[in-house]
Amino acid sequence: MRVVVVGAGPAGLAAARAAVHQGASVVLVDAEPSVGGQYHRGENIVVPQGVEHLPNTAVWALEGTRLHLRTGPADAPDRVARVLDADALVLATGAHDRALPFPGWDLPGVVTAGAAQAMAKAHGVTIGKRVVVAGTGPFLLPVADVLRRLHVRVAEVLEAGSPLAWAREPAGVFAGRAKVAEIVRYRAVLPRYRTRSAVVAAHGTDRVTAVTVAKLDRDWNVRPGTERRIEVDAVCVGFGFTPRLELAVAAGCSVQDGFVRVDERQATSVPNVYAAGEITGIGGADLARAEGEIAGTCAAGGTPSSRLLGAARRGRTFAAALDRVYHIRPGWRTWPDDRTLVCRCEEVDLGALRTSVEEHAALGLRSLKLTCRVGLGLCQGRVCLRNAAELAGFPYDAERFSRRPIAAPLRLGELADTPLEPEDPEE
Amino acid sequence: MKVTVDGTAVPARPGQTVAAALLAAGRPTWRDTRGGGRPRGLFCGIGVCFDCLVVVNGVPDVRACQRVLADGDDIRTQRGAELPR
């Protein structure tokens, strides 16, 4: 019985450990050189005992439960190919920061909150000396705090939403009381925390030198007359997270409300394929670990304890409340102007997007892509398509737009010499 | 480790990514776009945005936030769309 776990963050590590505990032969595949994922970046996390770890390995395609892998330095043309068959698969591919466009958001020095945190935690490198952190959700606080610890001057932390909305979520607060209590850890940055506020423009020529910040109304429209200019040399933005669904969609898993649909055993709609962590809902590391342990146990044929199932249930109650409290409001669509890039790769601005809709009669996201090239560049819409859909007023279908036969970047030469069968077929 | 950026030696530590070394060396920008020639550097830090592309040992389109430096690496800033040498 071979269980393959993709992703070595908290969910994947817990899944691998649990599957080994059930007696399965476990392979843990991860794109990073060491395990831990984004959450444990920079920490010394060890591979669970008995797990075969494939580091620096991209899963670039999935056919059923057959994985096509490339191992080696990122984007090198000569990575080693391998084909691996799994009896059961646990997908724990995580999520990446969502960034919303505003004038100047493509200037160097404007980075995602996750990027700033990764640089700080893994390398002790900071993205600037005087920084503003802006966006929505509790993730802004640890990012501001890690920068502060590295002697960055965090001028302000701007939360676009209003945490007062927690007052309407008593069940969520109770379920997440351990997480809520963590706020004291960030007391050093709390004096600089402003709610219903955002960075609505970044200024500079070769890099960001200043930002305009403003107060927002309930719908995130700028309240006129509240704009202020702050000198900074970097900006960190994070408006929640976008799950990385490519492999789940390639496996045929059904997606609901933008996340992989799972039952209480973390089973997806596809037999022998399980999902855990942020691709099933954004709920933080504790929930990811609980889900991972359930997924790994079930993937290897075991039965999770009721204690574990209860922990995951409580985590999901908290995650659902988090989503409601920090939901993105439609007023952000007034922040970009016609010259603001929506698609960073193809350099498509909002004006071009509007022309596509108003003059070229684009009827949906597909025709929008074809008429103005939004989302057709190197990132394949991973950064911009949700934003483009909302700006154009079209529905965003996460399942449809995560359908990529080639799930991770691959050079054509690598594609050309792809082995089709496993080198070591199992008896 | 010995690493050069556009021919100049840059300090680098084992395990560091190209992006980390460039930022630590005080360089926020190391690419420009093929359309408008806009300056770019680190953005997503997680390998999804493709803003941080550099040329590593003659191979273009390498994500600086994903590539871990190796001793002797020759890093070059990338101008627009480049073809491999």
Interface residues (C-beta under 8 A of the other chain):
Chain A: A31 P33 Q38 P73 A74 D75 A76 P77 H96 D97 A99 D106 L107 P108 G109 V110 V111 T112 G114 A115 A116 A118 M119 A122 H123 V125 T126 I127 D206 R207 A234 R244 R344 C345 E346 E347 G377 L378 C379 R382 V383
Chain B: R13 G15 Q16 T17 A19 A20 L23 A24 P28 T29 T33 G35 G36 R38 P39 R40 G41 L42 F43 C44 G45 I46 G47 V48 C49 F50 D51 L53 V56 V59 D61 V62 R63 C65 Q66 R67 V68 A70 P84
